[in-house]
Amino acid sequence: MNTFNIQNLLRENIKTLKPYSSARDEYKASGSEMVFLDANENPYENGVNRYPDPKQKDVKVALAKVKNCNPENIVLGNGSDEILDLIFRAFCEPKEDNIIILPPTYGMYKVLAEINDINIKEVVLSKTFQPKADEILNTANKNSKILFLCSPNNPTGNSFDIATVEKLLKEFNGIIVIDEAYIDFSGQESWLNRLEEFPNLIIIQTLSKAYGMAGIRLGICYASFTIVEILNRIKPPYNVNLLTQSYALKRIEDQESVNIEIAEIQKNKEQLAEALKEVGFVSEIYPSDANFILVKVDDANLRYNQLIKKGIVIRNRTTQALCENCLRFTVGTNVENQRLLKALNEIES
């Protein structure tokens, strides 16, 4: 993308927007004993009476160390969905612009587009669940601002072909968001390692999956300094609360535990996939680079309801493109997986 210019994609009102300046933005703590009378906080100490760091510096530094990147390439959000919404609001003009999504894929891209009154163009993945690069590029027009690539993909579990993604990064005249929520389970390298090559690239990751912190709601965006500045300009000043920052920091600094859990999930996934081959009504088990397995069965609605009656909750994906009669199983603990298999064998007849 030789002629890429981020200003050509930015909404006009965002170009001139002056961000809100919070009390904690205006004064940077020096570590000395200070009396804070600037932010109208309750002065009585209870651990959470002060506003959190609006830039989440400590968390970003810890993340940057683990991911081998610059903290200034990071934006943090109240879950990945907040970051995705910020991207829509920065680059997409309501009623005029469009995004491109590749069904079957993560459903919030479409929901957020509809919330922001953005048109949606869909290019269904190939039968092997890969992006059809030429069709995507032919579908795009001058108002196509964002292309969403979920890799490893949800709900299919596969990673996208590197050469195909590279072609899109070079030829698509807009922002490409690669959603890597499941990258920690994949054998494929993160596109974060090539962030500096592509000024139109935004990478989304999360602490909800491999880090086991879905409850604290922390989404992560990696992008160029320019894009980071734009997103920081429009994000709420205290979007990541103090407790989330504290829990996240402890978990990020305990990579040993994270890696142990990832390895355990990978082992359990392999064992589960192997055992599913013995279930009579399972006709196909799709390869997965994530912490879940997509399988094709004889009757997804029937099997879903049968499992519910046995106290097993899975995801029925049969209404999604290319996923007719498909069920998605999240990989649980060994005990949970054995309960699932027992239930599947009991309902087999």
Beta strands, then each sheet from edge to edge (+ up, - down):
strand 1: 74-77
strand 2: 98-101
strand 3: 119-122
strand 4: 144-150
strand 5: 175-179
strand 6: 201-206
strand 7: 219-222
strand 8: 282-285
strand 9: 292-297
strand 10: 315-316
strand 11: 326-330
sheet 1: 1+ 7- 6+ 5+ 4+ 2+ 3+
sheet 2: 8+ 9- 11+ 10-
end
